[in-house]
Structures are given as C-alpha cells and as structure tokens.
Amino acid sequence: QVQLKESGGGLVQPGGSLTLSCTASGFALKDYGMAWYRQAPEKERQLVAFIASTGYMTNYGDGVKGRFTVSRNNYGNTVYLEMKNLKPEDTATYYCSRSGNPRYWGQGTQVTVSS
C-alpha cells in the first residue's frame, strides 16, 4: 500500500536550517508529482512546495520562496525539503503528499523555530 514517511523535523533557532525527508513506498515515485504542506495550530493546511514527477518543475507557497528548496531522488524513493533562514512563523507540522486522486498523506513531522 502507499506509504509516505516524513523525517528530519525538530527544534531549531531562528535563522537556522533543517532538511526534511519523505520516504515513499508502495508506488513508483517517478510517476507522481509530490508536495510538502504545513499546518500550524488553529490554521489551515497550506502548500509549501510542489515538485513535478521529473523534478524539472517546482513551485512554492507564499512566504517560503527563496528560503526553501524542494528536490527529489526518484531512484532513492525520497523527496526532500531544504529549509534555510527559518523563522518562528515556519513553526508547523510538515506533511509530505502524493498528487493524484486520491491524494495520499504522511503522518507529518514537527518543525519548531524558537530561541
């Protein structure tokens, strides 16, 4: 069955960096666009970044462009989100998602940006 497993979250100081990983199984990663979303307490889930199946096209949500970079290794069945210059407002649970119908989600990994 389709499984997505996020890792790499944690506590980081403002201005710091983290790289999240999403390990996929149960399907051919190369056939699907993938996305990262985040959800802060009492807020709606929002798109952070999307990467097309080949990796040649990406787009980013509001507030992260220039600081976050999404990438993928289809042979390694992994999608990454490199986050730099983190801000307190980036604090959220980050979810990996597979595009399509239905859309699949991982369990999420917590990122907390605080001094």
GUVEX-534302 format. One record per residue (C-alpha): residue in one letter; x, y, z. Coordinates in pm, 1 decimal. Layout:
// residues N
PT   r          x          y          z
PT   A          X          Y          Z
...
// end
This chain:
// residues 115
PT   r          x          y          z
PT   Q        0.0        0.0        0.0
PT   V      103.1      361.2      -45.5
PT   Q      309.2      490.2      244.8
PT   L      479.6      823.4      299.5
PT   K      709.1      873.1      595.4
PT   E      845.9     1214.3      689.8
PT   S     1157.4     1267.6      899.0
PT   G     1404.2     1540.5      988.3
PT   G     1188.0     1773.1     1192.3
PT   G     1295.2     1921.5     1522.2
PT   L     1366.5     2234.1     1720.8
PT   V     1582.5     2499.1     1555.8
PT   Q     1669.7     2857.9     1636.4
PT   P     1557.4     3144.2     1412.6
PT   G     1791.7     3173.6     1117.0
PT   G     1876.6     2805.6     1132.3
PT   S     1829.7     2529.4      876.8
PT   L     1664.5     2189.5      854.9
PT   T     1618.9     1936.1      579.0
PT   L     1308.4     1720.4      579.8
PT   S     1289.8     1385.8      404.0
PT   C      988.5     1193.3      276.8
PT   T     1043.3      826.7      206.2
PT   A      785.6      675.6      -28.7
PT   S      686.1      313.8      -70.2
PT   G      410.7      112.5     -234.1
PT   F      417.1      300.5     -564.8
PT   A      657.5      427.1     -831.6
PT   L      767.6      769.2     -710.2
PT   K      881.6      868.7    -1060.7
PT   D      519.0      867.5    -1181.6
PT   Y      384.3     1129.8     -940.5
PT   G      416.6     1493.3     -853.3
PT   M      488.1     1538.8     -485.1
PT   A      424.5     1822.2     -245.3
PT   W      502.5     1945.9      102.0
PT   Y      229.4     2107.9      307.5
PT   R      233.1     2250.3      656.8
PT   Q      -23.8     2316.8      924.0
PT   A       19.9     2536.5     1226.4
PT   P     -211.0     2511.6     1528.0
PT   E     -555.3     2656.2     1455.0
PT   K     -461.3     2733.3     1095.6
PT   E     -549.0     2568.9      766.3
PT   R     -308.7     2338.1      592.7
PT   Q     -111.8     2527.9      330.8
PT   L      103.8     2433.2       35.4
PT   V      474.1     2480.8       96.4
PT   A      628.4     2336.4     -220.2
PT   F      545.9     2118.8     -518.5
PT   I      778.4     1924.6     -744.0
PT   A      676.8     1757.7    -1069.2
PT   S      742.2     1389.6    -1129.0
PT   T     1059.6     1453.9    -1327.6
PT   G     1182.9     1718.3    -1085.7
PT   Y     1216.7     1981.7    -1358.3
PT   M      929.7     2197.3    -1237.7
PT   T      880.1     2331.7     -888.7
PT   N      666.7     2594.7     -725.4
PT   Y      646.2     2735.9     -376.5
PT   G      387.2     2872.2     -139.9
PT   D      373.6     3223.1       -2.5
PT   G      648.5     3316.3      237.4
PT   V      898.5     3040.7      161.7
PT   K     1026.7     3122.7     -186.1
PT   G     1399.6     3185.6     -175.1
PT   R     1438.4     3010.4      160.0
PT   F     1303.3     2660.2       90.6
PT   T     1408.8     2419.9     -182.1
PT   V     1223.0     2103.8     -280.3
PT   S     1405.2     1819.9     -455.3
PT   R     1365.0     1450.4     -520.4
PT   N     1557.7     1132.1     -579.0
PT   N     1326.8      900.5     -767.8
PT   Y     1573.7      613.8     -755.7
PT   G     1602.0      651.0     -379.5
PT   N     1224.7      693.6     -337.9
PT   T     1278.0     1013.2     -140.0
PT   V     1158.9     1372.1     -161.0
PT   Y     1339.7     1647.6       30.3
PT   L     1258.8     1990.9      162.4
PT   E     1562.8     2200.4      246.6
PT   M     1469.8     2491.3      470.8
PT   K     1704.0     2781.8      539.4
PT   N     1677.0     3105.8      735.4
PT   L     1391.6     2960.8      934.7
PT   K     1152.6     3196.8     1108.7
PT   P      918.6     3144.2     1405.3
PT   E      624.4     3160.6     1165.3
PT   D      756.6     2848.0      993.0
PT   T      665.1     2650.4     1304.3
PT   A      417.4     2382.6     1197.8
PT   T      367.8     2015.8     1128.0
PT   Y      502.8     1942.7      782.3
PT   Y      336.0     1680.4      564.5
PT   C      450.9     1502.1      253.4
PT   S      179.5     1437.8       -5.4
PT   R      142.1     1243.8     -327.9
PT   S      -55.5     1413.3     -600.9
PT   G     -346.4     1237.8     -767.9
PT   N     -687.9     1107.2     -680.6
PT   P     -689.5     1009.5     -407.1
PT   R     -421.0     1226.7     -255.8
PT   Y     -204.3     1046.6       -2.0
PT   W      -51.2     1197.8      308.2
PT   G      221.6     1110.0      551.8
PT   Q      185.6     1136.9      928.2
PT   G      381.9     1459.8      945.7
PT   T      694.4     1583.6     1120.4
PT   Q      703.4     1873.1     1364.1
PT   V      922.4     2175.5     1297.9
PT   T      957.8     2427.8     1577.4
PT   V     1150.5     2750.0     1525.5
PT   S     1221.0     2918.0     1855.8
PT   S     1501.4     3074.2     2054.7
// end
